[in-house]
Amino acid sequence: MMSTTQNLLKELTEESVVTRKMLQRIPADQQNWQPHEKSMSVNKLAGHIAELPGWISMILQTEGLNFADQAYTSPVWNTDSELLAILEKSLAEAKAALENAKEEDLLPIWTLKHGDQVLMSKTKGEFIRHSMSQIVHHRAQLGVYLRLLDVPLPGSYGPSADDPNF
């Protein structure tokens, strides 16, 4: 039977294949496109997706995050190779953190705040799971962006409607 950390590592590894395929589809000339004025641009959304695995190591190494203490800045990238380098770096950090984590490391409470307002407070294990859900959520958002830009989508958990063999 696999431990929780081994299961999380396995899921992260499997999801990274789909994430990588999706990020590789971004047209270079559409990085500034956004479907709505309140939506992130393709560039910001893709950068956020690429950095999200890094939250896993942050969660394991800290007691929480207060957005009021540090303003969020999106990773800067201009080329596919720069975007994929951000992803690979954050994946490597996450994998190393999970490989070194013990089951008891998942039990302490981790708190996400904005100033004095507690946004969420869960165990580190629950927050890691939440971070992985955020990767999938934002990757699906990117899929909608790409569909609106008429970019063929890769399959995620099976073939895509854009797969010629589908």
N, C-alpha and C positions, 0 to 999 in steps of 0.2 A: 504494500500500500504506500502510495506517495504521500509525502508531507504536504502541508498547505503551501509552503514556499516552493516546493518542487512543482506542484500544480500551477501556481502562479507563473513560474518560470516557463513551463511548458506552454501555457496559454499566451504569454507575452511573445514567445518565439513564433508560435503559429500565427498570431495576429500581425506580427511584424512583416510577414511575407505579403499579406494583403495590403498593409499600409504602404510598404515600399512600392508595390505595383501601382497603387493609386497616385502616390506622389510623383511617380515617373511620367504620368500622363499629362501633367500640367503644361499647357502651351506657353512657351517663353514670352509670347506677345500678349498674354492675357493675365499677367501677374497682378495688375492693378484693378482688374475687373471685380465688381461686386454686384450681386443681384438686387440689392436695395441699399439705400443710404444708411440704414441701421445695421446692415450686415458687414462682416469683416471682408476685406479684399481677399482675393485668392492668395496673395502673398502672405498676408497675416495669418489666415486660416491654416495654410500649409505649414508655415513656420511653427505655429502652435501645435499642430499634430506631430510634427517632427520632434518637438521638445518634450511632449507629454510623458514619454517613458521615463525621463529624468526625474519626474515627480516621485517615482518609486524610491529612488535612493534618498531624495530629500526627506520623504516621509520617514524612512527608517533612521535617518541621522538627526532628526530634529523633533521637537515637541509640538510644532505647529507652524502656522504661517499667518501673519497679519498683513493684509493688503495695504493697510494705512501706513505701515512702516517702510514699505518698499513698493514703489510704483512699478507696475508691470510694463515691460518693454518686449515687444515681439522680436524673435531672432531675426537678424538681417541675413538675407540670402538673395542672390541674383541669378544663379544658374542651378540647373538640376544637380550638379555635383556638389554645390554648396549646401543645398537643401538636404540631400542624402547624407552628407557628412554630419549635419546636425542630428539627423535621425540615428545614424550609426553610433555617434558619441553618446546620445541619451540612452540608446538600447544597451550599449556596453556598460554604462554606469548602472542601469537598472538590473541587468543580468548579474553583474558582480555583487551588487547589494543583496539580491535574492539568494545567490549562491552562498553568501556568507551569513545570511540571517538564520536564526534559530526560531523555532515555533514561538517561544516566549517573547521574541522581539516584535511579534505581531500584536501582542496584547495591550501595550500601553495606549492610553487615549491620545489622540492627535487632534488638534483644534484648528479650524480655519476661521479666521476673524477678519473683520474690517473695523479697525478701531476697537471700541468696547463691544461691538455687536458680534456675537458668536453666530457664524453662518452655518457651521456644522462641527460636531464633535463626535468622533467615532474611534474605534480602535484603529491602530495602524494597519492591521490586516484589512479592515473594512475600507479604509481610505485608499489602500493600494488597489483593491477591487474597483472602487469608485473611479480611480485614475484610469484604469484599464477600460472601464465603460466610457469614459470621456474620450479616449482614443477612438473607439468604435463610433461613438456619437458624432464627433467632429469629422471623422473619415466619411461617414454617410452624408454629412453636410457638404463636404467637398464633392462627393458623387453627384449631388444635385447641381452644384455649380458646374461641374464638368458636363453633365447632361444638357444644361441650358446653353453651354458653349458648343454643343454638338461634338463633344469629344467622346469617342468610343470608350466604354467603361470595361475594366477587367472584371472577371468573376471574383466574387468574394468567398462564398462558401459553396460554390458550384459554378456552372457556366453563367455567363452574362448574356443578355439578349443581343449584345454586340458580338458575341462569339459566333464565328461563321459555322461552327458545327452544332449550334444550339437548335 
